[in-house]
Amino acid sequence: MLYIWRHPQPLDAAGLCLGRTDLAVDRRKLRRLAGRIQRFARRHRLPREIRVSPLRRAREVGRILERRGWHCRVEPGLVEADFGRWDGLPWREIELAEMDAWCADFAAHAPGGGESLTALFARVETWLAELPAGPVLAVGHAGWIGVARLLAGGHGVPQQARDWPRPVAYNALSLIPAAPAAPAPPRPAAC
């Protein structure tokens, strides 16, 4: 089972196309989320190991836990979607024609020359498939978590923007079940 929290709200992010832009977060919010994760792990007797995205808004939660005796693994595969040249821009500054091109080919178009939704799905699916058996705790991003939730529900890449799920709230916990095990090979018939 993957227990993944969305990072706290970054500073000055309102109205921005935010993927890999590495914005800071108020230290108190980072400590609050670290405390929630620590209490959750203690209550459910989960390992004191956290996997985090390399972006500060997730990575710093892991660093706080590390100072509290946890093992922290920075995982590049947990990084948020790449919006290319759009990343960090106010949405209102992105050309309408570029937005229309993305909406016209929602799954395959790479917004801002970054990462297509199809590529993001493949990246998340690969990361999830490589998880070890047992519980895994992580801190990540809304887009990444949205994809993981869709995959866990058996859904493929949305073909239209209107089919994209609402983002999870800041600091929210999402539970992603482990990938189903491959079916066992048939047993030979008894003699």
C-alpha positions as CSV (number, residue, x, y, z in Angstrom):
1,M,0.0,0.0,0.0
2,L,1.2,3.5,-0.9
3,Y,0.4,6.2,1.6
4,I,1.1,9.4,-0.2
5,W,0.5,12.9,1.1
6,R,0.3,16.0,-1.1
7,H,2.9,18.6,0.0
8,P,1.8,21.8,1.8
9,Q,0.8,24.8,-0.2
10,P,3.8,26.6,-1.6
11,L,4.3,30.3,-1.2
12,D,3.2,32.6,-4.0
13,A,1.7,29.8,-6.1
14,A,-1.8,31.3,-6.7
15,G,-2.7,31.5,-10.3
16,L,0.5,29.8,-11.6
17,C,0.9,26.8,-13.9
18,L,2.8,24.8,-11.3
19,G,4.6,21.7,-12.2
20,R,8.4,21.5,-11.5
21,T,8.8,25.2,-10.5
22,D,10.6,24.8,-7.2
23,L,8.7,27.2,-4.8
24,A,9.4,27.5,-1.1
25,V,6.8,26.6,1.6
26,D,6.3,28.1,5.0
27,R,8.5,26.1,7.5
28,R,5.6,25.8,10.0
29,K,3.4,24.1,7.3
30,L,6.3,21.7,6.5
31,R,6.7,20.8,10.2
32,R,3.0,20.4,10.6
33,L,2.8,17.9,7.7
34,A,5.9,16.1,9.0
35,G,4.2,15.8,12.4
36,R,1.0,14.4,10.9
37,I,3.0,11.8,9.0
38,Q,5.0,10.8,12.0
39,R,1.8,10.4,14.2
40,F,0.1,8.4,11.4
41,A,3.1,6.1,11.1
42,R,3.3,5.6,14.8
43,R,-0.4,4.9,15.2
44,H,-0.5,2.4,12.3
45,R,3.0,0.9,13.1
46,L,4.4,1.8,9.7
47,P,8.1,2.0,8.9
48,R,9.9,5.2,9.6
49,E,10.9,5.7,6.0
50,I,9.6,8.4,3.7
51,R,10.0,8.8,-0.1
52,V,9.8,12.3,-1.4
53,S,9.8,14.2,-4.7
54,P,13.0,16.2,-5.3
55,L,11.1,19.5,-5.3
56,R,11.4,21.5,-2.1
57,R,7.7,21.5,-1.3
58,A,7.9,17.7,-0.7
59,R,11.7,17.2,-0.1
60,E,11.7,19.5,2.9
61,V,9.1,17.4,4.7
62,G,11.4,14.4,4.3
63,R,14.3,16.4,5.6
64,I,12.4,17.3,8.7
65,L,11.5,13.7,9.3
66,E,15.1,12.7,8.7
67,R,16.2,15.0,11.5
68,R,13.7,13.1,13.7
69,G,15.3,9.8,13.0
70,W,13.6,8.7,9.8
71,H,15.2,7.4,6.6
72,C,14.4,9.8,3.7
73,R,14.7,8.8,0.1
74,V,14.5,11.5,-2.6
75,E,12.8,9.8,-5.6
76,P,13.0,11.6,-9.0
77,G,10.1,9.4,-10.2
78,L,7.8,11.3,-7.8
79,V,8.4,14.7,-9.3
80,E,5.4,16.6,-10.6
81,A,4.4,16.9,-14.3
82,D,6.7,18.9,-16.5
83,F,4.9,21.9,-18.1
84,G,8.0,23.0,-20.0
85,R,8.1,26.7,-20.8
86,W,4.6,27.1,-19.2
87,D,6.0,26.1,-15.8
88,G,5.8,28.9,-13.3
89,L,3.9,31.2,-15.6
90,P,0.5,32.7,-14.6
91,W,-2.2,30.7,-16.4
92,R,-3.5,34.0,-17.8
93,E,-0.1,34.6,-19.7
94,I,-0.3,31.3,-21.6
95,E,-1.5,31.8,-25.1
96,L,-5.1,30.7,-25.7
97,A,-4.0,28.9,-28.9
98,E,-1.5,26.8,-26.9
99,M,-4.2,25.9,-24.3
100,D,-6.6,25.0,-27.1
101,A,-4.0,22.7,-28.7
102,W,-3.5,20.9,-25.4
103,C,-7.3,20.5,-24.9
104,A,-7.7,19.2,-28.5
105,D,-5.2,16.4,-27.9
106,F,-5.3,16.2,-24.1
107,A,-3.6,12.8,-23.7
108,A,-0.7,13.2,-26.2
109,H,0.1,16.9,-26.3
110,A,3.1,18.0,-24.3
111,P,1.9,21.4,-22.7
112,G,4.6,24.0,-23.0
113,G,6.9,21.4,-24.7
114,G,7.1,19.5,-21.4
115,E,5.6,16.1,-20.6
116,S,2.4,14.7,-22.1
117,L,-0.2,13.1,-19.9
118,T,0.5,9.8,-21.6
119,A,4.2,10.1,-20.6
120,L,3.2,11.1,-17.0
121,F,1.0,8.0,-16.8
122,A,3.8,5.8,-18.0
123,R,6.2,7.3,-15.5
124,V,3.8,6.9,-12.5
125,E,2.9,3.4,-13.6
126,T,6.6,2.4,-13.7
127,W,7.3,4.0,-10.3
128,L,4.3,2.2,-8.7
129,A,5.3,-1.2,-10.3
130,E,8.8,-0.9,-8.7
131,L,7.5,-0.5,-5.2
132,P,8.6,-3.1,-2.7
133,A,6.1,-5.3,-0.9
134,G,4.7,-3.7,2.2
135,P,3.6,-0.2,3.1
136,V,5.4,2.8,1.6
137,L,5.0,6.3,2.8
138,A,5.6,9.3,0.4
139,V,5.1,13.0,-0.1
140,G,4.3,14.1,-3.7
141,H,2.2,16.3,-5.9
142,A,-1.4,16.7,-7.0
143,G,-0.9,15.7,-10.7
144,W,1.2,12.7,-9.8
145,I,-1.3,11.6,-7.1
146,G,-4.2,12.1,-9.5
147,V,-2.6,9.8,-12.0
148,A,-1.8,7.2,-9.4
149,R,-5.5,7.3,-8.2
150,L,-6.7,6.9,-11.8
151,L,-4.4,3.9,-12.3
152,A,-5.5,2.3,-9.0
153,G,-9.1,2.6,-10.2
154,G,-8.3,0.9,-13.4
155,H,-8.7,4.0,-15.5
156,G,-6.5,4.9,-18.5
157,V,-5.3,8.3,-19.7
158,P,-8.2,10.8,-19.9
159,Q,-8.8,11.9,-23.5
160,Q,-10.5,15.1,-22.6
161,A,-9.6,17.8,-20.0
162,R,-13.1,17.6,-18.5
163,D,-12.3,14.0,-17.5
164,W,-9.3,15.0,-15.3
165,P,-10.1,14.6,-11.6
166,R,-10.1,17.5,-9.1
167,P,-6.8,17.8,-7.4
168,V,-6.3,16.4,-3.9
169,A,-6.1,19.0,-1.2
170,Y,-2.8,20.2,0.2
171,N,-1.6,17.9,3.0
172,A,-4.2,15.3,2.1
173,L,-3.4,11.6,2.4
174,S,-4.2,9.3,-0.5
175,L,-4.1,5.5,-0.3
176,I,-3.0,3.7,-3.4
177,P,-3.3,-0.1,-3.3
178,A,-0.4,-2.1,-4.4
179,A,-0.5,-3.3,-8.0
180,P,-2.3,-6.6,-8.2
181,A,0.0,-9.6,-8.2
182,A,0.3,-11.5,-11.4
183,P,-2.0,-14.5,-11.5
184,A,-0.3,-17.7,-10.4
185,P,0.4,-20.1,-13.2
186,P,-2.0,-23.0,-13.4
187,R,-1.1,-26.0,-11.3
188,P,-0.5,-29.3,-13.0
189,A,-3.3,-31.7,-12.7
190,A,-2.9,-34.5,-10.2
191,C,-2.2,-37.9,-11.5
